[in-house]
Amino acid sequence: MNISSITRLTAALALTSAVAFGGDSHAIKVGKVITMAGEPIENGIVLIESGRITAVGPASEIQIPWDAEVFEAPNLVAFPGQVEACTSQGMDRANESIDVAPFLNVVDSVDPVNFFYEEMLRAGITTLNVQQGNSTVIAGRGMIVKPSGMTVAAMTVRPEAGIKIAITPKRGKSRAVQLMILREAFAGLRRTLEGLVQEANDGNDHARREALAQGRDFEAEDGKGRAMTGSGWIVEGLEAVPRASIDSKILPLLAIVEGRISVYMACSTPMDVLHGLEIAKENGFLAQTVLLLGPTCWKVSDEIKAAGVRGVILSSTLEHTERAPFAEEDTVTVLPTHFAEKGIPFALASQNSTTQSLWFQAARCVALGVDREVALAAITSGPAEVIGLSSEVGTIEKGKHGNLVLLSGDPLSLQTQVRYVFIEGKLTYDRTTDTRLQHLMDGVQPEGTSADEPVVEDIHEEERTAGDK
């Protein structure tokens, strides 16, 4: 491991390793709690036990358990941990060049010591939906993570939490070719399943023998066949085919058609949206579809509403200007306001991971005339609903994960700082111990990183030299 890797790992350990300030029971006392599930609570207390919120309310009404470790910050504001609804950062590589790659999994690509996760903690983001980029037609399986932990397993909130499908053509492809590849992927899945059923009916066990040769487990649940489900097309008789016999490269596509995994559909134009909705309807996955929209896609919002998708994720562009060469004024559409008025669940997306993160996007919304509560919901409860985690995160309520951020002031103020971040009740970020930030803001040189520091004598060097001889 080289010096830069050691420095990276040390800094990441300092930021992402949970700082224990007690056992499993915690009480956080603050000047105000913005729950995003009701009115703000002055002089509030949040009780957390085993990572879950057990009570939240005014200090006068909450009885703190005798064994709870109390964290007091009377001058700070508690706010729900923000939720990034879709990002392609935090991996060693955001994109793949393969057109159809649902057999891949970002669990093999997520980098726990990536600086990106440090930035997420500094910005108060506690939940991230990591999906591959748009350079495939059907991407690998994504996952939902928290920006804390030194292993992917420790970061995992929900594995295999979705697959991205790009309707917008990847570089070098026309829209016609992009859509042809996408349609053929699902048509090929159907032909393969029908072929397996026919083989099973004919007594041909070639697929089973091939799967056994590949080491697949027929003793587990997947060793049994089960009827195909879903709201689109159905292959009858699939219960005669053990799921372990089906090629693992196409099983994720089957999960899409059966409605067992979310689909994040990237659409940059209104026409992309219409094509995407058509394909989703044909293959029965409209209900678990989330649309990632370009700035002009608001023009088909009525069709989006009628389709009944789970929600939409807006780009970092929050308004669209329609140029009118023969009119006196251009027409400006504020996208968050438009989708809120249409009753379509939506989430905001960060413009970047540092100065223009989710809170900045929410503040921009308010500056554009969006209702303050709508803007705040679009970075907390809104994205939690869109990615299917509304019962777990997004608000400070009993039963949800103890993910909250302690702020120095108003969540949308440019002067407000993220002072502390709690994830599942554990103190995960403390601004006062953020060595990288101290170096940047205050010029404090982290120990062991200055070129002028004397080299520490290696007391074992002589022993190693003697051993080599």
PAVEXLO-571364 format. One record per atom (N, C-alpha, C): x, y, z. Coordinates in steps of 0.02 Angstrom, whole numbers, plus 32768, in hexadecimal, padded with zeros to 4 digits. Layout:
XYZ...
//
This chain:
802B7FC48000800080008000802C803E80008020806E7FD2804A80A97FCE803480DD8001805B81158005804E81488038800A8168802E7FF881777FEF7FB781977FE47F7E816B7FF97F8581297FEE7F5080FA80037F4A80F8804E7F8380FA80717F8180FA80BA7F5F813880D47F70817280B67F5181B180CB7F0681AF80C17EF2819480867EAB818F80767E87816480A97EA5812A80B77E8580FA80E57E808117812B7EB5813981417EB4815681847E7E818B818B7E7981B781597E4581EC815A7E0081CE81587DF7819B812E7DB5817C81297DA2815A816B7DD3813A818B7DC5811A81CC7DAE814E81FF7DCE818881FE7DBC81BC822E7D7681D682237D6081D681E37D1E81F381D47CE681C081D57CF4818481BA7CBC815681AF7CB4812181E47CE4811A82117CDB80EB82477CAF810A827C7C7A80E6828F7C4C810182C07C6F810C83037C64814683207C82815783607C51814383987C64811383BF7C3780FC83F37C35812E842B7BF88144843C7BF1816F84777BC2814F84A87BBD810D84A47B9380EA84D37B8180A684B97B50808584D97B3A804384C47B068048848D7ACF802384957A9B802084617A648053846D7A64807684A47A2F80A584B47A4C80EC84B87A2E8119848F7A47815D848A7A0F8190848F7A1E81C884AC79EF820084AF7A13823E849479F6825D84617A148298844279E782D484527A018302847879DC833E848D79F5837A846579C6839C844379D983D5841979A8840F842379BB8448840879908483840E7951847E83E47954845B83AB79198453838079218412835978E883EF834F78E683B3832578B783C082EB78D283C082AF78A983C48272789E837C825B7863836182687857831A825C7846830A8214782B833B81EE7810833181AB77D4830181AC77B782F981E7777B82D081EE774682F582177750833582217723835E8249774483A08259772A83C3828A77458403829C778983FC82BF77B6842D82B777F6842A82DB77EB84298326781984098349781484018391784B842B83B17839845B83DA786A848383FE7882845C843B78C38463844B78E18440848378CD83F6848278E083D6844C78CA8391844178FD835D845578E48320845B790E82E5846A78FC82AE84397930828E841F7927825383F5794782188419791E81E58428793881A88447794381748411797E815384147990812183E379A880E38408798E80AA83F579A3806B841479AF803883DE79EA801983DF79FD7FE683AD79F5800083667A068040835D7A05805D831A79C380798304798D806E832A794A80858317793180BB8346790D80EB832C78EF811F835578B58101837C78B6810A83BD788080F083E8785181268400786881658400783D819C8415785B81DE83FE7830820F83F07846825283DF7811828383F8782682B8841977F682E884337818831D845D77F2834A847B780E837E84A7782F835F84E47862838084FD7887836785377859835D857378248386857877F6838285B077CB834385AE77C883228574779C82E7856C77C282A68564780382A9855B782A826D854D78518258858B7848821A85A0786D81FF85D978AB81DB85BE78E681F385D0792481D585B87933819785E2793D815D85C2794D812085E8798C812A8612798F8108864A79C6811186797A0980FC865A7A0780CB862A7A4680B2860F7A5880D385CC7A33810685B87A41812685777A7C8156857C7AA48157854A7ADB818785457ABE81C785277AC681FE85497AA7823D85347AD98268850D7AC4828084D37AEB82AF84AB7AC582F184AA7AE2832484C87ABF836484CE7ADE8398849F7AB283B884797AC783EE844C7A8F842284497A868448847E7A4C847584847A4A84AC844F7A8184BA842E7A8284F083FC7A7C84D683B57A73849583AD7A718478836A7A2A846183567A228455831579E2844082F879EA83F982DD79BD83CD82F279BE838982D779928386829979AD83668264798B836282247994831B820A7963830081E5796C82BB81CB79A982B7819D79CB827E81A07A028272817179E68274812B7A08829A80FF79F082A280BB79FB8262809379D4825B805D79D4821E803579E482307FEC7A1B82147FD37A2D821D7F8C7A0C81E57F6579DA81F77F3B79B081C47F1C79D3819B7EE67A0781B77EC77A2C81907E957A6E81B37E877AA4818D7E8B7AE681A77E7C7B1081707E5D7B3F81857E327B6E81567E147BB581617E2F7BBA81867E657BFB81927E847C0781617EBD7C4581627ED57C5681367F0D7C6B80F07EF87C7480E67EB57C8B80A57E9C7CCE80AE7E7A7CF180777E6F7D31807C7E4C7D27808C7E037CEB807D7DE97CDB808E7DA47C9080967D9F7C7980CE7D857C3280DD7D857C0C80B97D4E7C2E80A97D177C0C808D7CDD7C2D804D7CC47C0780277CA07C207FEC7C7D7C147FF77C327C3B7FD57C097C337FDC7BC07C057FA77BA27BF27F767BCB7BC67F407BB37B7F7F5C7BAC7B5D7F4B7B767B197F657B6B7AE87F4B7B9F7AE77F0A7BA97AB77EEA7BD77ADF7EC67C0D7ADE7EE27C4A7B097EC87C7F7AE67EBF7CC27AA97EA57CC47A877E9F7D067AA77E6A7D337AD37E417D177AF57E0E7D3F7B2D7E2C7D697B407E6B7D5C7B727E8C7D857B527EA97DC37B7B7EB87DF57B617ED27E347B917F077E4E7B777F427E5F7BA27F787E777BC17F687EBA7BAB7F337EDB7BCB7F1F7F1A7C157F127F0F7C277EFE7ED17C6C7EF07EC17C927F2F7EAC7C6F7F677EA87C8D7FA57E907C8E7FDD7EC47C627FDA7EF57C60800D7F297CA1800F7F4F7CBC804C7F597CFC80557F7B7CF080797FBE7CF280567FF67CE2807580367D0F80AF80497D4D80B280317D7980E980437D7B811F800E7D4D811D7FE07D4881527FAE7D3981957FD07D5B81CA7FBC7D50820B7FDB7D0782227FD57CE482087FA47C9E821B7F997C7482117FD87C8081DA7FFC7C5781CC80377C6881FC80707CA5821480737CB6824880A37C8D828780957C89829980557C6482D580437C1A82CD80547C008292804C7BB98286805C7BAC829180A67BD9827A80D17BD1828681187BD482D081297C0382F3810A7C09833B81177BCB836081017BA8834780CE7B6C836780B57B2D835080DA7B33832081077AF98309812D7ACF82D581087AED82B380D87AC9827F80B27AD9823B80D27AA6821780E57AB081D8810A7A9A819A80E57A7881A380AD7A60816A80857A6B8179803C7A89814980177A9781547FD17A8381167FA87A6281227F717A5180ED7F417A8680EE7F0A7AB380BD7F0C7AEB80BB7EDC7AD8808F7EA17AD480AD7E677AC480897E287AFA809A7DF57B04806D7DC57B34807A7D907B1C80B47D647B4A80D07D3D7B3A81087D127B1080F57CD67B0D81237CA57AE1811A7C6C7B0380FF7C2E7B3F80E47C357B6480CC7BFB7B5680837BEA7B2180687C077B0980267BF37AC1802E7BDC7AA47FF97BC37A5C7FF87BB57A387FDF7BF37A4E7FA57C0C7A367F8B7C4C7A747F817C777A777FA67CAE7AB37FA77CD87AB37F6E7D0A7AE87F6B7D337AEC7F3A7D687ABE7F4C7DA27AB87F1F7DD17A8C7F297E0B7AAC7F5A7E3C7A857F8C7E507A9D7FBE7E807A8E7FAA7EC77AA07FD77EF57A947FCA7F3C7A8C800C7F617A6A80097F9A7A6280447FC57A93803D7FFF7AB98072800B7AEE8070803E7AE880AC806C7B0C80A780A47B1880E080D07B6180F380CA7B73813280CF7BB9814680C67BE4813B81047BDF80FF811F7C0280EF815D7C1380A5815D7C518095816F7C66805081727CA4804581477CCF8017815D7D0C800A81397D087FCF810A7CCE7FAF81077CC27F7980D77C7F7F8680B47C767F69807A7C377F7180567BFE7F53807F7C0B7F1C80A07BD77EFC80C97BC07F2B81007BEF7F4E81207BDD7F7C81567BB67FB8813C7BC17FCB80FD7B9E800480E07B587FF380C67B4B7FB380BB7B0E7F9F80987ACF7FAC80C07AA07FCD809F7A5D7FD780BB7A2C7FA780987A307FA480567A077F7580307A2E7F5E7FF27A407F1E7FEF7A647F057FB47A357EFB7F797A4F7EFB7F3E7A287EF07F0179E87F197F0379F27F5B7F0979B97F887F1379A07FA87ED379B37F8F7E9A79997FAA7E5C79C97F9F7E2279AF7FAA7DE679D67FA57DA879C67FE27D7E79F980027D6479EE803B7D3879E580257CF079B380417CCF79A880377C8879AC807B7C6779D780817C3479E080C17C1279B880C17BD1798680ED7BCE796180F77B90798781277B6379A581597B8179CF81887B5C7A0A81627B3F7A1981697AFF7A4E81427ADF7A92814E7AFF7AB781187B087AFC811E7B1E7B2681387AE57B62814F7AF57B8D816C7AC27B9B813A7A8A7B9281517A4C7B9F81277A127B63810179F97B2B81067A1C7AEE80E37A067AB6811479F87A8D810279C77A51812979B97A19811379E979E5813A79EC79AC81287A17798C80E779FF798980DE79BD796B80A179A17992806379B779D4806679B579FD802D79C979F780217A1479F680577A3B79F080507A8379AF802C7A96797880407A77793880227A8679337FDB7A6C79537FCE7A3379547F8A7A1879777F5A7A4779B17F6F7A6379D67F457A9279AD7F387AD1798B7F6C7AE879637F657B2579287F357B1A79047F3E7AE378CB7F127AD678E27ECA7ACB791A7EC27AA879337E7F7A9B79487E5C7ADB79617E817B0C79757E637B4C79397E407B6D79007E627B6E78C57E437B8E78A67E0E7B6178A87E187B1F788E7DE57AF178B97DA67AF678FB7DAF7AFB79277D767B02791C7D517B43790D7D767B7978FD7D567BB978C07D2A7BB1788D7D447B90784F7D1D7B87785C7CDE7B5E78827CE37B2878907CA97AFE78B77C747B2678E77C8B7B4E790F7C5D7B7678E37C377BA878B87C5B7BCB788C7C3B7BFC785D7C0A7BDB78417C1D7BA278147BEE7B7E783A7BB07B6778797BBA7B5378A27B807B3F78AF7B527B7978BC7B6E7BB578C87B447BF0788A7B1D7C0378507B3C7BFE78127B197C0E78077AE07BDD78157AEC7B9D780D7AB77B6A783D7A7D7B78787B7A8D7B8A78AB7A587B9A78937A2F7BD678797A527C0978607A2E7C4578267A007C3277FA7A187C0777C179EE7BF277D879B27BC9781079BA7BA4782A79847B7B785779547BA1786379647BE2788E79397C0A78D879467BFE78E9797E7BDF792F798F7BD2794A79B87C0D797D799D7C2E799779C07C6979DC79DF7C5A79E779F47C1D7A277A127C0A7A377A4F7C357A047A7B7C3F7A0F7AB87C657A237AA87CAD7A047A747CC97A137A617D0E7A5B7A477D137A6F7A1D7CE47AB27A027CE57AE77A397CDB7AD77A697CB07B057AA17CA57B0C7ACB7CE57AD47AD57D087AD57AFC7D467AFC7AD87D7C7AF47A967D807B1A7A6F7DB17B657A717DA27B767A707D627BBD7A757D4F7BDA7AB87D637BB07AEC7D677BC67B2F7D7B7BC57B387DC77BB07B037DEB7BB27B067E347B767B277E547B3F7B2E7E317B047B4D7E507AE37B1E7E827AC47B3B7EB47AA87B167EEC7A607B047EDE7A527AC37ED87A0D7AAD7ECD79EC7A967F0D7A117A9B7F4579F47A877F8579CE7AC17FA579E07AFE7F9379C07B397FB0797D7B477F8E795F7B807F9F791E7B927F85791D7B967F3979547BAF7F1C79577BB67ED3795B7B737EB079647B3D7ED579637AFA7EB6791D7AE37EA578EC7B0A7EB978A67AFA7EAB788C7B287E73785B7B0F7E50783A7B397E1E78007B5D7E3D77EE7B967E2177B27BB97E3777947BDF7DFC77537BE67E00772F7C077DC977467C4F7DC277477C677D85775B7CAB7D7877237CDB7D8C77367D137DAB77057D467DBE77157D867D9976EA7DB77DA176F57DF77D8176B67E127D6076B87E517D4D767E7E717D2F76867E797CE376BD7E617CC776C87E647C7F76BD7E207C6176EA7E0B7C3676E47DC97C1776F97D937C4976DC7D587C4076E97D1F7C6D76FA7CE27C42772D7CBE7C56773E7C7E7C37771E7C477C6176EC7C267C4576C97BF17C6A76F67BB47C7076F07B927CA977147B557CB4775A7B5D7CD0776D7B9B7CE377B17BA67CFC77BC7B837D3F77867B6E7D61778F7B4B7DA077B17B077D9677B47AEF7D5877D67AAF7D4978217AB87D4378377AF77D43787F7B057D39789D7B1F7D7A78CC7AFB7D9978EC7B167DD5790E7B597DC679077B8A7DF179247BCB7DE479707BC77DDD798F7B967DFF79D77B8F7DFA79ED7B787DB479BE7B5F7D8C79CE7B4A7D4879D27B857D1879B57BBD7D2B79B37BF77CFF79F67C1B7D027A0F7C2E7CC87A4F7C4F7CC37A507C8D7CF17A837C907D1C7A867CC77D4C7A8D7D0B7D2B7AA17D0C7CEC7AA87D4C7CC97A647D6C7CB97A307D437CB679EE7D5F7CA679BE7D607CE279D37D427D1A79A77D427D5579947D897D6C79C27DBB7D6A79AD7DFF7D7D79767E1B7D4F79787E097D0E79427E1F7CE179007DFF7CF479037DC07D0878C67D9F7D2078AC7DC17D5F78D97DD67D8B78C47DFA7DC878A17E3C7DB678B87E5D7D8178977E9B7D6B78507E8C7D5378497E5B7D2878077E4A7D0C77D77E337D4277F17E107D7477C67DF87DAA77BA7E2D7DDF77D77E697DD777CA7E9F7E0677EE7E9A7E4778277E777E48784C7E6C7E8678877E9A7E9078937EC77E6078CB7EF57E6678B97F377E4578D07F6E7E6078C07FB07E4578E77FBD7E0578CA7FE87DDB78EA7FFC7D9D78F180487D9D792E80607D90793C80A87D8B794880B77D42791A80DA7D23791980E37CDB7930812A7CC97969812E7CA77986816F7C95796981887C54794981C37C57792781E07C1C793B822A7C197959823F7BE2796E82857BDC793C82AF7BB6790E82907B9078DD82B67B687897829B7B73786482C27B63781F82A97B6A781382697B42783182647B06782882287ADE784781EB7AFF787F81F57B22789D81BE7B48786D81A57B7D784B81D37B9E781B81C07BD277E381947BB577C881A97B7D779181847B5E77A7813E7B4877E3813A7B2B77FD80F77B18780880CD7B57782380EB7B8B783180C67BC877F280AC7BE977BF80D67BEC777F80C17C0A776080887BE27766808C7BA1774B80577B76776D80147B8477B080157B8877D57FD77B9477C77FBD7BDA77C27FEA7C0B77B37FD47C4F776E7FB57C53773E7FD17C2F76FA7FB57C2F76F97F717C0D771B7F6A7BD4771D7F2B7BB077397EF37BDB776A7F047C04778C7ED07C2B77787ECF7C7577467EF77C8677277EF17CC8774D7F0E7D0277777F427CF7779B7F5D7D30778F7FA87D3B77567FC07D25774680077D2F774580197D7977277FED7DA2771C7FFE7DE9775D80077E0F77937FE77DFA77D27FEE7E1E780480197DF777EB80417DC87816806B7DA0781D80B17DBE785B80CA7DBF786A810F7DD2788C812F7D957875816A7D82788F818C7D4878C381C07D5C78FD81BE7D3C793081F17D44792982217D097912825D7D1678F982887CE1792982C17CCF792B82CF7C8E794D830B7C75791F83477C7D793983847C73791383C17C8178D483CA7C5778D183AC7C1B789683B77BF0785F83837BFB786C83517C25783D83197C2C77FC832C7C5077FA83687C6E77BD837F7C8E778383837C5D779283877C1D775F838E7BE9773283507BE4774A83187BFD772082DB7BFB770E82C57C42770982F67C6F76F982E67CB576B482C67CBC768582D97C91764282BA7C947647826F7C85766F825E7C53767982177C43769D81F37C7B76CC82147C9B76EF81F67CD476BF81E97D0D769582197D1B766382127D50763481D87D41761C81D47D0375EC81A07CF0760C815B7CF3764E81567CE7766F81157CE5767580F67D2B767581217D5F767881067DA376BD80EE7DB776F2810E7D9E773680FB7DB4773F810E7DFD777380F27E1C777E80FF7E63779081487E7077B481677E4277C781AC7E4B77FB81C17E17781481FE7E1E784782177DF0788082377E1778BB82377DF978F582597E15790882907DE4790882CE7DFB791783067DCF7962830E7DC87977832A7D9079BE83397D8779D083767DB17A0E838A7DAF7A2383C47DD67A0A84067DB879EF84037D7A79D1843E7D5B798984447D74797A84797D997939847E7DBB790584A77D96791884C77D6078E784EC7D3878F684E47CEF78C184E87CC778C984E27C7F78AB851F7C5D78D2853D7C3178BB85797C0D78AA85667BC5786D85747BB3785585667B6F785E85A67B46788C85A37B18789885DE7AEF785E85EA7ABE784686277ABC780D86387A92782286717A63783B86617A277855869579FB782086C879E377E086B379E377AC86E079CA778086FC7A02779486EE7A41776E87087A7A7798873C7A9F777787637AC8779B87987AEC77C6877C7B2477B087457B4477D5872A7B7C77DE86DF7B74781786C67B8E7823867E7B9177F986607BC977EA86207BC377C385FD7BF677F385D57C2377F085E37C63781C85C17C9377F285917CBE780685527CC177E485207CEA7813850B7D2277FC85167D60782284FF7D9A780F84B67DA6783E848A7D9A782F84427D98781584267DDA783384347E14781784197E5277CF84307E5F77C1846F7E50777C84877E59774D84637E2A776284597DED773784377DBB772583F17DD2775883CA7DE6774A83857DF9772483817E3B773083B07E68770983B27EA776C083BF7E9876B283ED7E6A766D83FD7E58764B83C37E357672839B7E10765683617DEE764B83257E1D7666832B7E5A765F82F47E8A768B82B87E7B76C482C57E5B76F3828F7E4A772C82907E7D7738825A7EA2776F82597ED277B182677EAF77DA82927ECC781982A27EAB785082AC7EE0788E82A77EC778C982B17EF178F982DE7ECC791F83047EF27954832D7ED5799583057ED279C3831C7EA97A0482FC7EA27A3B83307EAD7A71831C7ECC7AA9834A7ED67AC8835E7E937ADF839C7E907B0383B27E557B4C839C7E597B67839C7E947BA8837D7EA27BAA836A7EEB7BDF834A7F007BE1832E7F447BFB835E7F787C0C839B7F657C2983C97F967BFC84067FA17C08843B7F7D7BE5847A7F8B7B9E847D7F707B8D84507F437B4A84517F257B28840E7F2F7B2683FA7F6E7B0783BB7F817ABB83C47F877A9A83937FA77A5183947FAB7A3583D27FCC7A5583E780047A3A842280277A3C845F7FFA7A7084647FD07A77849D7FA37A3F849B7F6F7A30845F7F5679FA84597F2579B6846C7F4479AB84587F82796D846A7FA5796984B67FAF79A184D57FBF79A2851E7FC8799485417F8579AF85277F5079A185437F0D7956853E7EFE793785077F1278EF84FF7F0678C985387F2878D985457F6778B6857B7F8B78C285BE7F6978FF85C87F51790E86077F2D78E5860E7EED78D185D57ED078A885D57E93785D85D77EA2784C85DC7EE2780685E17EF477E585A17F0B780B856B7F1077EF852C7F2877E085327F7377A985157F88779785147FCF77CF84F57FF877DF85138031781784FC8059781084B3806F77D584A0808477CA845B809B77D28429806177BC843D802677C384137FEB780D84097FDB783384407FE0787B843C7FD1789F840F800378908416804378B183ED8076789D83A4806F785E8398805D784883528054786B83328018787E835A7FE7789D83407FAA78E483277FB5790083327FF1794383188001794182E8803C790582DB805678FF82AE809078C982798084788B828A809578558258808F784582488047784C82798019783D826D7FD2786982387FB378AB82407FB578D6820C7F9978D081C97FBD78C281CB7FFF78B8818C8023787C816680067847818A7FF5780C816B7FD6781C81517F90784181797F6A785081677F25787A81277F2178A9811E7F4E78D480E27F4C78B980A97F76787D80B27F91785D807B7FB5787580717FFC788D80A7801C78A580A18061788080D08091784380E3807F781E811380A8780F80FA80EE780E80B980F87801809D813A7841809A8165787A80AB814778BA80A5816A78DC80E7817778DB8115814779018153814C78D8818D813078F381C9813478D48204811678B182328147789E821981817880824281B5789A822B81F978908255822B78A1824282707861822C8292785581EB8290781781CE82AB7827818D82CF77FB817B82FC7802813C83207802810182EF783180D482F97836809982CF7867809E8296787B80DB828478AA80E3824C78F280E18264792080DA8234796780DB82457979811D826679A6811A829679BC815682B979EF817D829079DA819382547A0681B9822879F38203822E7A1C822A824E7A0E827182537A4E829A82537A4582D882407A7D830782397A718340826A7AA58354828D7AA1838E82B97AC083CA82977A9783FD828B7AAB843882657AB4847482937ADD84A3827C7AE884DF82A47AB08513829B7A838508826B7A4D8538825F7A1A851C822E79FB8549820879C8853681D879E5850781A379C184D0819179DC84A0816079EC84BF811C79CB84F7810B79D5851380C97A01855180C97A1E856181017A49859D81057A8F858D80EC7AAB85BB80C67AEF85B380AC7B2285B180E57B1285CF811D7B4185D281557B3C859781857B09856D817B7B00853381A87B3484FE819B7B4C84E081D07B7E84AB81CC7B61846A81E67B78843381C87B6983F181E37B9B83E3821A7B8483E282587BB183D882917BBA838E82A27B84836982A37B87832282B47B5782FB82877B6982BD82787B3D829082537B37824E827A7AF9823982857AEB81F982A57ACC81CB82717AE6818F826C7ACA815C82407AB98120826B7A79810E826B7A6080D882957A7480E282DD7A71812182F37A7D813283387AC6813B834B7AF4812D831D7B3B8131832D7B58817283127B808193833A7BA281D083257BD581BE82F07BC681D182B37BEE81BC827A7C1A81F4825F7C058232826A7C2D826B82527C2C82A282877C6782BD82957C7082F382C47C9C832782A27C80836282957CA5839582707CE783A882937CE783A582D67D2383BA82FB7D5D838A82F27D50834D82DA7D86831D82D07D91830E82867D738336825A7D7C832E82127DBE834D81FE7DF4832681FD7E37834081F17E3E835F81AC7E1E8341817B7E25835C81377E0383A081327DC983A881517DA683E781507DCD841C81787DE9840881B17E12843781D97E4E845081B27E6B8423818B7EA4843781627E8F846A812D7E55845E810F7E3D848980D97E2584CD80F47DFD84CC81297DDE850981427E0A853181717E30850D819C7E57853081D07EA2852A81C77EB8850681947F0084FE81897F2284D181BB7EFC84A781DE7F198479820F7F37843E81EA7F77843481F27F9A83FE81CF7F8F83BC81F47F6F838A81D37F65834981F47FA7832982077FAA830B82407FE782ED8259800082B78229804082BA821B805E828681F1805B829481A7804382D08193803D82DE814C806A83168134808D8337816080B8836E814D80FC835581348114837380FE8155835F80E3818E83758110818183A5813C81B583BF816881BD839781A8818E836981B58193834381F381CE831381F081F083098228822A82DB822882148294821C823E826F81FA822F822981ED82358202822E820281DB823D820481B3827B8234817982728261817082A18293813B829C827180F782A2828480CB8275826A808782758296805D82A2827D804D82DE82A78029830E82B17FE082FB828A7FC782CB82907F8182B782B77F78827782D07FAF825B82F37FAA821B83317F7E821F83567F86825683937F5E825D83837F138261834B7F02828483377EBC828A83257E9F824782FF7EC7821D82EB7EAE81DC83277EA581AE83567ED581B283937ED0818983BA7E91819A83C07E8581DB83E47E4981F083C17E0A81D9837F7E0B81DA83587DD181C383617DC4817983657DFA8152836E7DF2810A83B17DD280F983E37DE2812484257DC5811784257D7B8128
//
